[in-house]
């Protein structure tokens, strides 16, 4: 709640550096954009987030996490004034050691109908984190779109193994059910769900 956030901010302000509070406030503004149904408020929050991450990069231009977060500001909400895929790709490219930056790059490239480049970006993400459930899901989707069912199944199962109880694993299960509804993992989880309801 609000009190917890206030306490977190106070601790960071007392024990951290000026850049830490700038990043905290920018992340809070970015998160707040998704809690608001009003487009004007979304733009207001995204502007605050962008300003905060830009301030972070003024203080330390090498902060890859701030480049990544700024990339998210430019790529997350199509309805916002901040949406700019080209700027997003440029910022994400300045965070090469973060698997999440490569994954977000791949998402943008797939949306721009550049599957080969998206696949290459996901390869970079898996080179940094071989168990990345999100990267496996995204690769599975690319394989599904290419008609490579067996490869897609392999990636969805790998994502389930990496995140069996989380939201990414749930997404992987949904994709796996579309490609192969009778896959043992789909059947197994379906039976478990039935038993829970009983």
TIFIMAR-539301 format. One record per residue: residue in three letters; x, y, z of N, C-alpha, C in turn. Coordinates in Angstrom, 2 decimals. Example, Ala and Ser with C-alpha at 12.3 -4.5 7.8 and 13.67 -1.06 7.14 Angstrom:
+---------+---------+---------+---------+---------+----------+---------+---------+---------+---------+
: residuo :  n_east : n_north :    n_up : ca_east : ca_north :   ca_up :  c_east : c_north :    c_up :
+---------+---------+---------+---------+---------+----------+---------+---------+---------+---------+
:     ALA :   13.19 :   -5.69 :    7.80 :   12.30 :    -4.50 :    7.80 :   13.20 :   -3.30 :    7.80 :
:     SER :   12.85 :   -2.25 :    7.08 :   13.67 :    -1.06 :    7.14 :   12.90 :    0.03 :    7.87 :
+---------+---------+---------+---------+---------+----------+---------+---------+---------+---------+
***
This chain:
+---------+---------+---------+---------+---------+----------+---------+---------+---------+---------+
: residuo :  n_east : n_north :    n_up : ca_east : ca_north :   ca_up :  c_east : c_north :    c_up :
+---------+---------+---------+---------+---------+----------+---------+---------+---------+---------+
:     UNK :    0.80 :   -1.20 :    0.00 :    0.00 :     0.00 :    0.00 :    0.84 :    1.26 :    0.00 :
:     UNK :    0.18 :    2.39 :    0.16 :    0.86 :     3.68 :    0.10 :    1.89 :    3.84 :    1.20 :
:     UNK :    1.58 :    3.32 :    2.39 :    2.52 :     3.46 :    3.52 :    3.80 :    2.67 :    3.27 :
:     UNK :    3.66 :    1.49 :    2.68 :    4.83 :     0.67 :    2.37 :    5.71 :    1.38 :    1.35 :
:     UNK :    5.07 :    1.95 :    0.33 :    5.83 :     2.67 :   -0.70 :    6.54 :    3.88 :   -0.11 :
:     UNK :    5.85 :    4.58 :    0.78 :    6.47 :     5.74 :    1.43 :    7.67 :    5.31 :    2.27 :
:     UNK :    7.53 :    4.19 :    2.98 :    8.63 :     3.68 :    3.79 :    9.81 :    3.26 :    2.91 :
:     UNK :    9.52 :    2.58 :    1.79 :   10.57 :     2.18 :    0.85 :   11.32 :    3.40 :    0.34 :
:     UNK :   10.56 :    4.41 :   -0.06 :   11.19 :     5.62 :   -0.61 :   12.05 :    6.32 :    0.43 :
:     UNK :   11.57 :    6.34 :    1.68 :   12.32 :     6.98 :    2.75 :   13.64 :    6.27 :    3.00 :
:     UNK :   13.59 :    4.92 :    3.01 :   14.82 :     4.14 :    3.22 :   15.82 :    4.40 :    2.10 :
:     UNK :   15.32 :    4.43 :    0.87 :   16.21 :     4.69 :   -0.27 :   16.80 :    6.09 :   -0.20 :
:     UNK :   15.96 :    7.05 :    0.19 :   16.42 :     8.44 :    0.27 :   17.50 :    8.60 :    1.34 :
:     UNK :   17.34 :    7.88 :    2.45 :   18.29 :     8.00 :    3.56 :   19.58 :    7.22 :    3.32 :
:     UNK :   19.47 :    6.09 :    2.65 :   20.64 :     5.21 :    2.54 :   21.25 :    5.15 :    1.14 :
:     UNK :   20.54 :    5.66 :    0.15 :   21.03 :     5.54 :   -1.21 :   21.66 :    6.81 :   -1.74 :
:     UNK :   21.90 :    6.82 :   -3.03 :   22.45 :     7.97 :   -3.74 :   21.31 :    8.71 :   -4.44 :
:     UNK :   21.54 :    9.95 :   -4.87 :   20.49 :    10.69 :   -5.59 :   19.94 :    9.92 :   -6.79 :
:     UNK :   20.79 :    9.16 :   -7.46 :   20.35 :     8.40 :   -8.63 :   19.35 :    7.31 :   -8.23 :
:     UNK :   19.50 :    6.77 :   -7.02 :   18.62 :     5.69 :   -6.57 :   17.19 :    6.18 :   -6.37 :
:     UNK :   17.03 :    7.37 :   -5.80 :   15.69 :     7.90 :   -5.59 :   15.06 :    8.30 :   -6.92 :
:     UNK :   15.88 :    8.79 :   -7.87 :   15.36 :     9.13 :   -9.20 :   14.83 :    7.88 :   -9.89 :
:     UNK :   15.56 :    6.77 :   -9.79 :   15.13 :     5.52 :  -10.41 :   13.87 :    4.99 :   -9.73 :
:     UNK :   13.83 :    5.06 :   -8.40 :   12.66 :     4.58 :   -7.66 :   11.40 :    5.35 :   -8.08 :
:     UNK :   11.51 :    6.67 :   -8.13 :   10.35 :     7.50 :   -8.50 :    9.93 :    7.23 :   -9.94 :
:     UNK :   10.89 :    7.04 :  -10.84 :   10.58 :     6.78 :  -12.24 :    9.87 :    5.44 :  -12.39 :
:     UNK :   10.34 :    4.42 :  -11.67 :    9.69 :     3.11 :  -11.72 :    8.27 :    3.19 :  -11.16 :
:     UNK :    8.10 :    3.95 :  -10.10 :    6.76 :     4.11 :   -9.51 :    5.81 :    4.79 :  -10.48 :
:     UNK :    6.30 :    5.81 :  -11.19 :    5.47 :     6.51 :  -12.17 :    5.10 :    5.58 :  -13.33 :
:     UNK :    6.07 :    4.77 :  -13.78 :    5.81 :     3.82 :  -14.86 :    4.74 :    2.82 :  -14.44 :
:     UNK :    4.86 :    2.28 :  -13.22 :    3.87 :     1.31 :  -12.73 :    2.50 :    1.95 :  -12.60 :
:     UNK :    2.46 :    3.22 :  -12.17 :    1.19 :     3.91 :  -11.97 :    0.44 :    4.10 :  -13.28 :
:     UNK :    1.16 :    4.18 :  -14.39 :    0.51 :     4.35 :  -15.69 :   -0.42 :    3.19 :  -16.00 :
:     UNK :   -0.09 :    2.01 :  -15.50 :   -0.91 :     0.83 :  -15.79 :   -2.09 :    0.71 :  -14.85 :
:     UNK :   -2.10 :    1.52 :  -13.80 :   -3.22 :     1.50 :  -12.85 :   -4.28 :    2.54 :  -13.20 :
:     UNK :   -4.00 :    3.37 :  -14.19 :   -4.93 :     4.45 :  -14.52 :   -5.67 :    4.15 :  -15.81 :
:     UNK :   -7.01 :    4.24 :  -15.79 :   -7.79 :     4.02 :  -17.02 :   -7.91 :    5.29 :  -17.88 :
:     UNK :   -7.44 :    6.41 :  -17.35 :   -7.60 :     7.70 :  -18.05 :   -6.35 :    8.00 :  -18.85 :
:     UNK :   -6.49 :    8.21 :  -20.17 :   -5.33 :     8.39 :  -21.04 :   -4.50 :    9.60 :  -20.63 :
:     UNK :   -5.16 :   10.66 :  -20.15 :   -4.41 :    11.83 :  -19.71 :   -3.49 :   11.52 :  -18.55 :
:     UNK :   -3.99 :   10.70 :  -17.62 :   -3.16 :    10.29 :  -16.48 :   -2.04 :    9.36 :  -16.91 :
:     UNK :   -2.34 :    8.48 :  -17.88 :   -1.30 :     7.59 :  -18.39 :   -0.15 :    8.41 :  -18.97 :
:     UNK :   -0.49 :    9.42 :  -19.78 :    0.53 :    10.28 :  -20.36 :    1.32 :   11.02 :  -19.28 :
:     UNK :    0.61 :   11.46 :  -18.25 :    1.26 :    12.18 :  -17.15 :    2.28 :   11.26 :  -16.44 :
:     UNK :    1.87 :   10.04 :  -16.16 :    2.76 :     9.09 :  -15.49 :    3.93 :    8.71 :  -16.39 :
:     UNK :    3.67 :    8.48 :  -17.66 :    4.75 :     8.11 :  -18.58 :    5.74 :    9.25 :  -18.76 :
:     UNK :    5.24 :   10.47 :  -18.76 :    6.15 :    11.63 :  -18.85 :    7.05 :   11.69 :  -17.62 :
:     UNK :    6.46 :   11.45 :  -16.46 :    7.25 :    11.46 :  -15.22 :    8.29 :   10.33 :  -15.24 :
:     UNK :    7.88 :    9.17 :  -15.72 :    8.81 :     8.03 :  -15.80 :    9.95 :    8.34 :  -16.76 :
:     UNK :    9.61 :    8.87 :  -17.94 :   10.64 :     9.19 :  -18.92 :   11.62 :   10.22 :  -18.37 :
:     UNK :   11.09 :   11.25 :  -17.73 :   11.95 :    12.29 :  -17.15 :   12.88 :   11.70 :  -16.09 :
:     UNK :   12.34 :   10.79 :  -15.28 :   13.16 :    10.18 :  -14.23 :   14.28 :    9.31 :  -14.78 :
:     UNK :   13.97 :    8.49 :  -15.78 :   15.01 :     7.63 :  -16.35 :   16.03 :    8.45 :  -17.15 :
:     UNK :   15.57 :    9.53 :  -17.78 :   16.52 :    10.41 :  -18.46 :   17.45 :   11.08 :  -17.45 :
:     UNK :   16.90 :   11.45 :  -16.30 :   17.73 :    12.04 :  -15.23 :   18.76 :   11.02 :  -14.75 :
:     UNK :   18.33 :    9.78 :  -14.59 :   19.25 :     8.70 :  -14.21 :   20.42 :    8.63 :  -15.19 :
:     UNK :   20.11 :    8.72 :  -16.48 :   21.16 :     8.59 :  -17.50 :   22.02 :    9.84 :  -17.60 :
:     UNK :   21.49 :   10.98 :  -17.18 :   22.33 :    12.17 :  -17.09 :   23.36 :   12.01 :  -15.99 :
:     UNK :   22.94 :   11.37 :  -14.89 :   23.86 :    11.15 :  -13.77 :   24.85 :   10.03 :  -14.08 :
:     UNK :   24.40 :    9.01 :  -14.82 :   25.27 :     7.88 :  -15.17 :   24.82 :    7.30 :  -16.51 :
:     UNK :   25.41 :    7.77 :  -17.61 :   24.99 :     7.33 :  -18.95 :   25.17 :    5.84 :  -19.20 :
:     UNK :   25.94 :    5.15 :  -18.33 :   26.20 :     3.73 :  -18.55 :   25.21 :    2.82 :  -17.81 :
:     UNK :   24.25 :    3.40 :  -17.12 :   23.29 :     2.58 :  -16.35 :   22.37 :    1.83 :  -17.30 :
:     UNK :   22.67 :    0.55 :  -17.52 :   21.89 :    -0.25 :  -18.47 :   20.44 :   -0.42 :  -18.01 :
:     UNK :   20.21 :   -0.51 :  -16.70 :   18.84 :    -0.68 :  -16.23 :   17.98 :    0.53 :  -16.58 :
:     UNK :   18.58 :    1.72 :  -16.58 :   17.82 :     2.92 :  -16.94 :   17.56 :    2.98 :  -18.44 :
:     UNK :   18.53 :    2.53 :  -19.25 :   18.28 :     2.44 :  -20.69 :   17.14 :    1.46 :  -20.96 :
:     UNK :   17.16 :    0.32 :  -20.26 :   16.11 :    -0.68 :  -20.43 :   14.75 :   -0.11 :  -20.03 :
:     UNK :   14.70 :    0.53 :  -18.87 :   13.43 :     1.09 :  -18.40 :   12.91 :    2.19 :  -19.33 :
:     UNK :   13.83 :    3.00 :  -19.85 :   13.42 :     4.03 :  -20.80 :   12.88 :    3.38 :  -22.08 :
:     UNK :   13.50 :    2.27 :  -22.47 :   12.99 :     1.51 :  -23.62 :   11.57 :    1.03 :  -23.38 :
:     UNK :   11.28 :    0.61 :  -22.15 :    9.92 :     0.17 :  -21.81 :    8.94 :    1.34 :  -21.90 :
:     UNK :    9.35 :    2.51 :  -21.42 :    8.49 :     3.69 :  -21.49 :    8.10 :    3.96 :  -22.94 :
:     UNK :    9.06 :    3.81 :  -23.85 :    8.80 :     4.09 :  -25.27 :    8.04 :    2.97 :  -25.98 :
:     UNK :    7.92 :    1.80 :  -25.34 :    7.35 :     0.67 :  -26.09 :    6.16 :   -0.01 :  -25.44 :
:     UNK :    5.77 :    0.37 :  -24.24 :    4.78 :    -0.41 :  -23.51 :    3.32 :   -0.07 :  -23.81 :
:     UNK :    3.00 :    1.19 :  -23.97 :    1.59 :     1.59 :  -24.11 :    1.41 :    2.34 :  -25.42 :
:     UNK :    0.80 :    1.66 :  -26.39 :    0.64 :     2.27 :  -27.72 :   -0.20 :    3.54 :  -27.67 :
:     UNK :   -1.13 :    3.61 :  -26.73 :   -2.01 :     4.77 :  -26.66 :   -1.35 :    6.00 :  -26.03 :
:     UNK :   -0.18 :    5.83 :  -25.44 :    0.46 :     6.96 :  -24.76 :    1.27 :    7.81 :  -25.73 :
:     UNK :    1.47 :    9.07 :  -25.36 :    2.27 :     9.98 :  -26.18 :    3.73 :    9.55 :  -26.24 :
:     UNK :    4.15 :    8.75 :  -25.27 :    5.55 :     8.33 :  -25.18 :    5.88 :    7.20 :  -26.16 :
:     UNK :    4.87 :    6.57 :  -26.74 :    5.12 :     5.38 :  -27.57 :    5.93 :    5.74 :  -28.81 :
:     UNK :    7.10 :    5.11 :  -28.93 :    7.99 :     5.35 :  -30.07 :    8.92 :    4.14 :  -30.21 :
:     UNK :    8.53 :    3.16 :  -31.04 :    9.33 :     1.92 :  -31.15 :   10.78 :    2.15 :  -31.56 :
:     UNK :   11.04 :    3.13 :  -32.41 :   12.42 :     3.39 :  -32.84 :   13.28 :    3.84 :  -31.65 :
:     UNK :   12.75 :    4.76 :  -30.86 :   13.48 :     5.20 :  -29.67 :   13.63 :    4.05 :  -28.69 :
:     UNK :   12.59 :    3.23 :  -28.59 :   12.65 :     2.08 :  -27.69 :   13.78 :    1.14 :  -28.08 :
:     UNK :   13.87 :    0.80 :  -29.36 :   14.93 :    -0.10 :  -29.82 :   16.31 :    0.50 :  -29.57 :
:     UNK :   16.43 :    1.80 :  -29.74 :   17.72 :     2.46 :  -29.51 :   18.13 :    2.36 :  -28.04 :
:     UNK :   17.18 :    2.59 :  -27.14 :   17.48 :     2.51 :  -25.71 :   17.76 :    1.07 :  -25.28 :
:     UNK :   16.95 :    0.15 :  -25.76 :   17.15 :    -1.25 :  -25.41 :   18.50 :   -1.76 :  -25.89 :
:     UNK :   18.95 :   -1.24 :  -27.02 :   20.25 :    -1.63 :  -27.56 :   21.42 :   -1.18 :  -26.70 :
:     UNK :   21.15 :   -0.25 :  -25.79 :   22.19 :     0.24 :  -24.88 :   22.21 :   -0.53 :  -23.55 :
:     UNK :   21.46 :   -1.64 :  -23.52 :   21.45 :    -2.50 :  -22.33 :   21.77 :   -3.94 :  -22.75 :
:     UNK :   22.93 :   -4.16 :  -23.39 :   23.20 :    -5.48 :  -23.97 :   23.44 :   -6.60 :  -22.97 :
:     UNK :   23.67 :   -6.28 :  -21.71 :   23.92 :    -7.35 :  -20.74 :   22.65 :   -7.81 :  -20.02 :
:     UNK :   21.50 :   -7.20 :  -20.36 :   20.24 :    -7.55 :  -19.70 :   19.37 :   -8.43 :  -20.61 :
:     UNK :   19.12 :   -9.67 :  -20.23 :   18.25 :   -10.53 :  -21.05 :   16.89 :   -9.90 :  -21.34 :
:     UNK :   16.33 :   -9.20 :  -20.36 :   15.01 :    -8.58 :  -20.54 :   15.02 :   -7.56 :  -21.66 :
:     UNK :   16.14 :   -6.86 :  -21.85 :   16.22 :    -5.87 :  -22.93 :   16.19 :   -6.57 :  -24.29 :
:     UNK :   16.88 :   -7.69 :  -24.42 :   16.85 :    -8.46 :  -25.67 :   15.45 :   -9.01 :  -25.93 :
:     UNK :   14.77 :   -9.44 :  -24.88 :   13.42 :    -9.99 :  -25.05 :   12.46 :   -8.90 :  -25.52 :
:     UNK :   12.53 :   -7.72 :  -24.89 :   11.66 :    -6.63 :  -25.31 :   11.98 :   -6.20 :  -26.74 :
:     UNK :   13.26 :   -6.23 :  -27.10 :   13.66 :    -5.94 :  -28.48 :   13.00 :   -6.94 :  -29.43 :
:     UNK :   13.03 :   -8.21 :  -29.05 :   12.42 :    -9.25 :  -29.89 :   10.92 :   -9.04 :  -30.05 :
:     UNK :   10.25 :   -8.65 :  -28.98 :    8.81 :    -8.39 :  -29.04 :    8.52 :   -7.28 :  -30.05 :
:     UNK :    9.30 :   -6.22 :  -30.00 :    9.11 :    -5.10 :  -30.93 :    9.40 :   -5.52 :  -32.37 :
:     UNK :   10.45 :   -6.31 :  -32.54 :   10.82 :    -6.76 :  -33.89 :    9.77 :   -7.71 :  -34.47 :
:     UNK :    9.22 :   -8.57 :  -33.64 :    8.15 :    -9.47 :  -34.12 :    6.93 :   -8.66 :  -34.53 :
:     UNK :    6.60 :   -7.63 :  -33.74 :    5.46 :    -6.77 :  -34.06 :    5.70 :   -6.01 :  -35.36 :
:     UNK :    6.98 :   -5.74 :  -35.67 :    7.34 :    -5.02 :  -36.90 :    7.56 :   -5.98 :  -38.07 :
:     UNK :    7.16 :   -7.26 :  -37.89 :    7.29 :    -8.29 :  -38.92 :    8.74 :   -8.50 :  -39.34 :
:     UNK :    9.61 :   -8.59 :  -38.33 :   11.01 :    -8.92 :  -38.56 :   11.37 :  -10.16 :  -37.74 :
:     UNK :   10.81 :  -11.32 :  -38.11 :   10.98 :   -12.52 :  -37.29 :   12.42 :  -13.00 :  -37.16 :
:     UNK :   13.21 :  -12.86 :  -38.22 :   14.60 :   -13.32 :  -38.15 :   15.39 :  -12.51 :  -37.13 :
:     UNK :   15.19 :  -11.19 :  -37.15 :   15.88 :   -10.33 :  -36.18 :   15.37 :  -10.59 :  -34.76 :
:     UNK :   14.06 :  -10.84 :  -34.64 :   13.49 :   -11.15 :  -33.32 :   14.10 :  -12.44 :  -32.79 :
:     UNK :   14.25 :  -13.43 :  -33.65 :   14.83 :   -14.71 :  -33.24 :   16.28 :  -14.51 :  -32.78 :
:     UNK :   17.02 :  -13.68 :  -33.50 :   18.41 :   -13.41 :  -33.13 :   18.48 :  -12.74 :  -31.75 :
:     UNK :   17.57 :  -11.80 :  -31.49 :   17.55 :   -11.11 :  -30.20 :   17.24 :  -12.10 :  -29.07 :
:     UNK :   16.33 :  -13.02 :  -29.32 :   16.00 :   -14.03 :  -28.30 :   17.16 :  -14.98 :  -28.07 :
:     UNK :   17.92 :  -15.24 :  -29.13 :   19.13 :   -16.04 :  -28.96 :   20.12 :  -15.36 :  -28.03 :
:     UNK :   20.24 :  -14.03 :  -28.16 :   21.11 :   -13.27 :  -27.26 :   20.61 :  -13.36 :  -25.81 :
:     UNK :   19.28 :  -13.28 :  -25.64 :   18.70 :   -13.36 :  -24.29 :   19.00 :  -14.72 :  -23.67 :
:     UNK :   18.87 :  -15.80 :  -24.45 :   19.12 :   -17.14 :  -23.91 :   20.61 :  -17.39 :  -23.68 :
:     UNK :   21.45 :  -16.71 :  -24.45 :   22.89 :   -16.83 :  -24.20 :   23.25 :  -16.23 :  -22.83 :
:     UNK :   22.50 :  -15.23 :  -22.42 :   22.72 :   -14.61 :  -21.11 :   22.00 :  -15.35 :  -19.99 :
:     UNK :   20.87 :  -15.94 :  -20.32 :   20.07 :   -16.67 :  -19.31 :   19.35 :  -17.83 :  -20.00 :
:     UNK :   19.98 :  -18.99 :  -19.99 :   19.47 :   -20.15 :  -20.73 :   18.11 :  -20.62 :  -20.23 :
:     UNK :   17.75 :  -20.25 :  -18.99 :   16.46 :   -20.71 :  -18.43 :   15.38 :  -19.62 :  -18.50 :
:     UNK :   15.60 :  -18.59 :  -19.28 :   14.61 :   -17.52 :  -19.35 :   13.29 :  -18.03 :  -19.91 :
:     UNK :   12.29 :  -18.11 :  -19.05 :   10.99 :   -18.63 :  -19.47 :   10.36 :  -17.72 :  -20.54 :
:     UNK :   10.51 :  -16.42 :  -20.37 :    9.91 :   -15.48 :  -21.33 :   10.53 :  -15.65 :  -22.70 :
:     UNK :   11.85 :  -15.79 :  -22.76 :   12.52 :   -15.97 :  -24.05 :   12.05 :  -17.25 :  -24.72 :
:     UNK :   11.88 :  -18.31 :  -23.95 :   11.40 :   -19.57 :  -24.53 :    9.97 :  -19.42 :  -25.07 :
:     UNK :    9.12 :  -18.72 :  -24.35 :    7.76 :   -18.51 :  -24.84 :    7.78 :  -17.73 :  -26.15 :
:     UNK :    8.58 :  -16.67 :  -26.19 :    8.64 :   -15.85 :  -27.41 :    9.20 :  -16.65 :  -28.60 :
:     UNK :   10.22 :  -17.47 :  -28.35 :   10.74 :   -18.32 :  -29.42 :    9.71 :  -19.35 :  -29.85 :
:     UNK :    8.97 :  -19.88 :  -28.89 :    7.91 :   -20.83 :  -29.23 :    6.85 :  -20.19 :  -30.12 :
:     UNK :    6.51 :  -18.96 :  -29.84 :    5.52 :   -18.25 :  -30.67 :    6.05 :  -18.06 :  -32.08 :
:     UNK :    7.34 :  -17.67 :  -32.19 :    7.93 :   -17.53 :  -33.53 :    7.91 :  -18.85 :  -34.28 :
:     UNK :    8.25 :  -19.94 :  -33.58 :    8.23 :   -21.26 :  -34.22 :    6.81 :  -21.65 :  -34.62 :
:     UNK :    5.84 :  -21.36 :  -33.76 :    4.44 :   -21.66 :  -34.08 :    4.01 :  -20.92 :  -35.34 :
:     UNK :    4.38 :  -19.65 :  -35.43 :    4.02 :   -18.85 :  -36.61 :    4.70 :  -19.36 :  -37.87 :
:     UNK :    5.89 :  -19.96 :  -37.70 :    6.63 :   -20.53 :  -38.84 :    6.18 :  -21.94 :  -39.18 :
:     UNK :    5.23 :  -22.47 :  -38.43 :    4.76 :   -23.83 :  -38.67 :    5.69 :  -24.91 :  -38.14 :
:     UNK :    6.60 :  -24.55 :  -37.25 :    7.54 :   -25.52 :  -36.67 :    6.99 :  -25.98 :  -35.31 :
:     UNK :    6.01 :  -26.88 :  -35.38 :    5.30 :   -27.28 :  -34.16 :    6.21 :  -27.95 :  -33.14 :
:     UNK :    7.07 :  -28.86 :  -33.59 :    7.92 :   -29.58 :  -32.64 :    8.85 :  -28.63 :  -31.90 :
:     UNK :    9.44 :  -27.69 :  -32.64 :   10.33 :   -26.71 :  -32.01 :    9.55 :  -25.82 :  -31.04 :
:     UNK :    8.35 :  -25.43 :  -31.43 :    7.52 :   -24.59 :  -30.57 :    7.19 :  -25.33 :  -29.27 :
:     UNK :    6.82 :  -26.60 :  -29.39 :    6.50 :   -27.40 :  -28.21 :    7.70 :  -27.46 :  -27.27 :
:     UNK :    8.89 :  -27.66 :  -27.83 :   10.10 :   -27.71 :  -27.01 :   10.31 :  -26.44 :  -26.21 :
:     UNK :   10.08 :  -25.30 :  -26.84 :   10.27 :   -24.03 :  -26.13 :    9.19 :  -23.81 :  -25.07 :
:     UNK :    7.94 :  -24.19 :  -25.38 :    6.88 :   -24.01 :  -24.38 :    7.11 :  -24.91 :  -23.17 :
:     UNK :    7.58 :  -26.12 :  -23.40 :    7.88 :   -27.03 :  -22.29 :    9.05 :  -26.48 :  -21.47 :
:     UNK :   10.07 :  -25.94 :  -22.15 :   11.20 :   -25.35 :  -21.43 :   10.75 :  -24.18 :  -20.56 :
:     UNK :    9.81 :  -23.39 :  -21.07 :    9.27 :   -22.27 :  -20.29 :    8.50 :  -22.78 :  -19.08 :
:     UNK :    7.73 :  -23.86 :  -19.27 :    7.01 :   -24.47 :  -18.14 :    7.96 :  -25.00 :  -17.09 :
:     UNK :    9.06 :  -25.60 :  -17.53 :   10.05 :   -26.12 :  -16.59 :   10.70 :  -24.99 :  -15.79 :
:     UNK :   10.93 :  -23.85 :  -16.46 :   11.60 :   -22.73 :  -15.82 :   10.67 :  -21.96 :  -14.88 :
:     UNK :    9.37 :  -21.95 :  -15.18 :    8.42 :   -21.17 :  -14.37 :    7.12 :  -21.97 :  -14.22 :
:     UNK :    7.17 :  -23.09 :  -13.51 :    6.00 :   -23.99 :  -13.47 :    4.77 :  -23.40 :  -12.78 :
:     UNK :    4.97 :  -22.48 :  -11.85 :    3.84 :   -21.96 :  -11.08 :    3.58 :  -20.47 :  -11.31 :
:     UNK :    4.34 :  -19.85 :  -12.21 :    4.21 :   -18.41 :  -12.41 :    3.37 :  -18.05 :  -13.62 :
:     UNK :    3.24 :  -16.77 :  -13.84 :    2.40 :   -16.28 :  -14.94 :    2.98 :  -16.62 :  -16.31 :
:     UNK :    4.32 :  -16.66 :  -16.41 :    4.94 :   -17.01 :  -17.69 :    4.68 :  -18.48 :  -18.00 :
:     UNK :    4.80 :  -19.33 :  -16.98 :    4.50 :   -20.74 :  -17.17 :    3.05 :  -20.95 :  -17.58 :
:     UNK :    2.15 :  -20.17 :  -17.00 :    0.73 :   -20.25 :  -17.36 :    0.53 :  -19.86 :  -18.83 :
:     UNK :    1.24 :  -18.82 :  -19.25 :    1.16 :   -18.41 :  -20.66 :    1.72 :  -19.50 :  -21.57 :
:     UNK :    2.83 :  -20.11 :  -21.16 :    3.43 :   -21.20 :  -21.94 :    2.47 :  -22.37 :  -22.06 :
:     UNK :    1.77 :  -22.68 :  -20.98 :    0.81 :   -23.77 :  -21.00 :   -0.33 :  -23.48 :  -21.98 :
:     UNK :   -0.80 :  -22.24 :  -21.98 :   -1.85 :   -21.86 :  -22.91 :   -1.41 :  -22.00 :  -24.36 :
:     UNK :   -0.17 :  -21.58 :  -24.64 :    0.36 :   -21.70 :  -26.00 :    0.56 :  -23.17 :  -26.37 :
:     UNK :    1.05 :  -23.97 :  -25.42 :    1.26 :   -25.39 :  -25.67 :   -0.07 :  -26.08 :  -25.98 :
:     UNK :   -1.12 :  -25.71 :  -25.26 :   -2.44 :   -26.30 :  -25.49 :   -2.97 :  -25.98 :  -26.88 :
:     UNK :   -2.60 :  -24.82 :  -27.42 :   -3.03 :   -24.47 :  -28.77 :   -2.31 :  -25.31 :  -29.82 :
:     UNK :   -1.01 :  -25.55 :  -29.59 :   -0.21 :   -26.29 :  -30.57 :   -0.47 :  -27.79 :  -30.47 :
:     UNK :   -0.56 :  -28.31 :  -29.23 :   -0.75 :   -29.75 :  -29.03 :   -1.63 :  -29.98 :  -27.79 :
:     UNK :   -2.95 :  -29.95 :  -28.00 :   -3.88 :   -30.07 :  -26.86 :   -3.74 :  -31.37 :  -26.07 :
:     UNK :   -3.22 :  -32.43 :  -26.73 :   -3.08 :   -33.70 :  -26.03 :   -1.67 :  -33.93 :  -25.49 :
:     UNK :   -0.87 :  -32.88 :  -25.42 :    0.49 :   -33.02 :  -24.86 :    0.37 :  -33.45 :  -23.40 :
:     UNK :    1.23 :  -34.37 :  -22.95 :    1.13 :   -34.86 :  -21.56 :    1.11 :  -33.76 :  -20.50 :
:     UNK :    1.85 :  -32.66 :  -20.72 :    1.87 :   -31.59 :  -19.72 :    0.50 :  -30.90 :  -19.65 :
:     UNK :   -0.13 :  -30.73 :  -20.80 :   -1.46 :   -30.10 :  -20.84 :   -2.47 :  -31.01 :  -20.16 :
:     UNK :   -2.43 :  -32.30 :  -20.50 :   -3.37 :   -33.27 :  -19.92 :   -3.17 :  -33.38 :  -18.41 :
:     UNK :   -1.90 :  -33.44 :  -17.99 :   -1.57 :   -33.58 :  -16.58 :   -2.11 :  -32.42 :  -15.76 :
:     UNK :   -1.87 :  -31.20 :  -16.24 :   -2.32 :   -30.02 :  -15.50 :   -3.83 :  -29.90 :  -15.55 :
:     UNK :   -4.42 :  -30.31 :  -16.69 :   -5.88 :   -30.30 :  -16.79 :   -6.51 :  -31.23 :  -15.78 :
:     UNK :   -5.93 :  -32.44 :  -15.60 :   -6.46 :   -33.39 :  -14.61 :   -6.30 :  -32.84 :  -13.20 :
:     UNK :   -5.15 :  -32.21 :  -12.92 :   -4.92 :   -31.64 :  -11.60 :   -5.95 :  -30.56 :  -11.29 :
:     UNK :   -6.27 :  -29.75 :  -12.28 :   -7.27 :   -28.68 :  -12.09 :   -8.65 :  -29.26 :  -11.80 :
:     UNK :   -8.97 :  -30.36 :  -12.52 :  -10.27 :   -31.02 :  -12.29 :  -10.37 :  -31.56 :  -10.87 :
:     UNK :   -9.26 :  -32.17 :  -10.39 :   -9.26 :   -32.71 :   -9.03 :   -9.43 :  -31.60 :   -7.99 :
:     UNK :   -8.80 :  -30.44 :   -8.26 :   -8.92 :   -29.32 :   -7.31 :  -10.37 :  -28.82 :   -7.24 :
:     UNK :  -11.04 :  -28.81 :   -8.39 :  -12.43 :   -28.33 :   -8.41 :  -13.35 :  -29.31 :   -7.69 :
:     UNK :  -13.03 :  -30.61 :   -7.80 :  -13.82 :   -31.63 :   -7.12 :  -13.58 :  -31.54 :   -5.61 :
+---------+---------+---------+---------+---------+----------+---------+---------+---------+---------+
***
